[in-house]
Amino acid sequence: PVLVASVITCAAVLFTGWHGVPWGYRETQRTLARIVSERAGAGASGHVFREITPEVLVYPDRVSPDGQRMSGVFLSFRPAGDDPLLVFAREGRFVPATGDGVVSLELSDGSIHGEPTEKPLYRIAYFGRMTFRIPLEASSVHGRNDPKGMTLPELSRKVDATGGKGANATYRYHFHRRLSLAVCCISFGLLAIPLGFSLRSRGKSSAVGITVAMFLVYYLFIAAAGAVESRSGPGMIALLWAPNALGLTLAAWILWRSEHHVALFPGIFGKDRRRG
């Protein structure tokens, strides 16, 4: 039953990683876009940082009761393929979406600040009036290049197209992470069978604690792989798959040492005993 449950869980996790994760991500972004279209300033509050859309963060000192006008505005956003920019403005006003599906944020008397990561420069530009446009369908466009919004085949093609190195290493990371999550259901399930027999024979019952510890160790490996994804591709892949390899190895070792291996595989070990 444990092995059957592991296979079923593996299939469910694989399906979720294949279609469920990207579908949920895209639907979340579309929902955010609809919220912004219904009321552009709904997410803005005085003295509170709010992400009004993905990659756009706003912090106003004061907000009008209808949520449309602000004063003392701080805005942070990341242009596509560029470094983040910071905007400070004396006043701001949300303009609801029009037929082109774009919400506008009109800013006045402010400055734009930016610091390129590859150059020791600090850039600043002043403006008297500026209109910041927020496309409501940006989420769907963003999802096409965001690994969270891609299916496994799309991630695989993206890795082949970009090489999966440097800034594009995140595609390789998400691809292997989703596969590793599915396979871990089987590797940990196989580990649970001999481990359960071993604990039962010794009169110990710490299955919950061991399960929690296994998942904590697994997610430590996942976090470590994410930390090195752009620096070492082979190291990232090794960290993602190491828990599965360790789980299968440990399961084989416990099974071999367990007194129940004869009962599990009588056709194999029974012959050896009869020959002896």
WOJO-V237540 format. One record per residue. N is the residue number from 1. SS is DSSP state (@ for helix, = for strand, . for the rest). PSI is psi as a letter, one per 40 degrees, with the letter a starting at -180 (* if undefined). OMEGA is omega as a letter, one per 20 degrees, with the letter a starting at -180 (NA if undefined). Layout:
N,SS,PSI,OMEGA ; N,SS,PSI,OMEGA
This chain:
1,.,d,a ; 2,@,d,a ; 3,@,d,r ; 4,@,d,r ; 5,@,d,r ; 6,@,d,r ; 7,@,d,r ; 8,@,d,r ; 9,@,d,r ; 10,@,d,r ; 11,@,d,r ; 12,@,d,r ; 13,@,d,r ; 14,@,d,r ; 15,@,d,r ; 16,@,d,r ; 17,@,d,a ; 18,@,d,a ; 19,@,d,a ; 20,@,d,a ; 21,@,d,r ; 22,@,d,r ; 23,@,d,r ; 24,@,d,a ; 25,@,d,a ; 26,@,d,r ; 27,@,d,r ; 28,@,d,r ; 29,@,d,r ; 30,@,d,r ; 31,@,d,r ; 32,@,d,r ; 33,@,d,r ; 34,@,d,r ; 35,@,d,r ; 36,@,d,a ; 37,@,d,a ; 38,@,d,r ; 39,.,h,a ; 40,.,d,a ; 41,.,e,a ; 42,.,d,a ; 43,.,e,a ; 44,.,h,r ; 45,.,i,a ; 46,=,h,r ; 47,.,f,r ; 48,.,h,r ; 49,.,h,r ; 50,=,h,r ; 51,=,g,a ; 52,=,d,r ; 53,=,i,r ; 54,.,h,r ; 55,.,e,r ; 56,=,h,a ; 57,=,h,a ; 58,=,i,r ; 59,=,h,r ; 60,=,i,r ; 61,=,d,a ; 62,=,i,a ; 63,=,h,r ; 64,.,i,a ; 65,.,d,a ; 66,.,e,r ; 67,.,e,a ; 68,.,d,a ; 69,=,i,a ; 70,=,i,r ; 71,=,i,a ; 72,=,f,a ; 73,=,h,r ; 74,=,h,a ; 75,=,h,r ; 76,=,h,r ; 77,=,i,a ; 78,=,h,r ; 79,.,i,a ; 80,.,h,r ; 81,.,e,a ; 82,.,i,r ; 83,.,i,r ; 84,=,i,r ; 85,=,i,r ; 86,=,h,a ; 87,=,h,r ; 88,=,h,a ; 89,=,i,r ; 90,=,d,a ; 91,=,i,r ; 92,=,i,a ; 93,=,h,r ; 94,=,h,r ; 95,=,h,a ; 96,.,i,a ; 97,.,i,r ; 98,.,a,a ; 99,.,d,a ; 100,.,e,r ; 101,.,f,a ; 102,=,h,r ; 103,=,h,a ; 104,=,i,r ; 105,=,h,a ; 106,=,h,a ; 107,=,i,r ; 108,=,i,r ; 109,=,g,a ; 110,=,a,a ; 111,=,i,r ; 112,=,h,a ; 113,=,h,r ; 114,=,i,r ; 115,.,h,a ; 116,.,i,a ; 117,.,d,a ; 118,.,e,a ; 119,.,h,r ; 120,.,g,a ; 121,.,i,r ; 122,.,h,a ; 123,=,i,r ; 124,=,h,r ; 125,=,h,a ; 126,=,i,r ; 127,=,i,r ; 128,=,d,r ; 129,=,h,a ; 130,=,i,r ; 131,=,h,r ; 132,=,h,a ; 133,=,h,a ; 134,=,g,r ; 135,=,h,a ; 136,.,d,r ; 137,.,e,r ; 138,@,d,a ; 139,@,d,a ; 140,@,d,r ; 141,@,d,r ; 142,@,d,a ; 143,@,d,r ; 144,@,d,a ; 145,@,e,r ; 146,.,h,a ; 147,@,d,r ; 148,@,d,a ; 149,@,e,a ; 150,.,i,r ; 151,.,i,r ; 152,@,d,r ; 153,@,d,r ; 154,@,d,r ; 155,@,d,r ; 156,@,d,r ; 157,@,d,r ; 158,@,d,r ; 159,@,d,r ; 160,@,d,a ; 161,@,d,a ; 162,@,e,a ; 163,.,e,r ; 164,.,f,a ; 165,.,i,r ; 166,@,b,a ; 167,@,d,a ; 168,@,e,a ; 169,@,d,a ; 170,@,d,r ; 171,@,d,r ; 172,@,d,a ; 173,@,d,a ; 174,@,d,r ; 175,@,d,a ; 176,@,d,a ; 177,@,d,r ; 178,@,d,r ; 179,@,d,a ; 180,@,d,r ; 181,@,d,r ; 182,@,d,a ; 183,@,d,a ; 184,@,d,r ; 185,@,d,r ; 186,@,d,a ; 187,@,d,r ; 188,@,d,r ; 189,@,d,r ; 190,@,d,r ; 191,@,d,a ; 192,@,d,a ; 193,@,d,r ; 194,@,d,r ; 195,@,d,r ; 196,@,d,r ; 197,@,d,a ; 198,@,d,a ; 199,@,d,a ; 200,@,d,a ; 201,@,d,r ; 202,.,e,r ; 203,.,f,a ; 204,.,i,r ; 205,.,g,r ; 206,.,f,a ; 207,@,d,a ; 208,@,d,a ; 209,@,d,r ; 210,@,d,r ; 211,@,d,r ; 212,@,d,r ; 213,@,d,r ; 214,@,d,a ; 215,@,d,r ; 216,@,d,r ; 217,@,d,a ; 218,@,d,a ; 219,@,d,r ; 220,@,d,r ; 221,@,d,r ; 222,@,d,r ; 223,@,d,r ; 224,@,d,r ; 225,@,d,r ; 226,@,d,a ; 227,@,d,a ; 228,.,e,a ; 229,.,d,a ; 230,.,e,a ; 231,.,d,a ; 232,.,h,r ; 233,@,d,r ; 234,@,d,r ; 235,@,d,r ; 236,@,d,r ; 237,@,d,r ; 238,@,d,r ; 239,@,d,a ; 240,@,d,a ; 241,@,e,a ; 242,@,d,r ; 243,@,d,r ; 244,@,d,r ; 245,@,d,r ; 246,@,d,r ; 247,@,d,r ; 248,@,d,r ; 249,@,d,r ; 250,@,d,r ; 251,@,d,r ; 252,@,d,a ; 253,@,d,r ; 254,@,d,r ; 255,@,d,r ; 256,@,d,a ; 257,@,e,a ; 258,.,i,r ; 259,.,e,a ; 260,.,e,a ; 261,@,d,r ; 262,@,d,r ; 263,@,d,a ; 264,@,d,a ; 265,.,g,a ; 266,@,d,a ; 267,@,d,a ; 268,@,d,a ; 269,@,d,r ; 270,@,d,r ; 271,@,d,a ; 272,@,d,a ; 273,@,d,a ; 274,@,d,r ; 275,@,d,r ; 276,.,*,NA
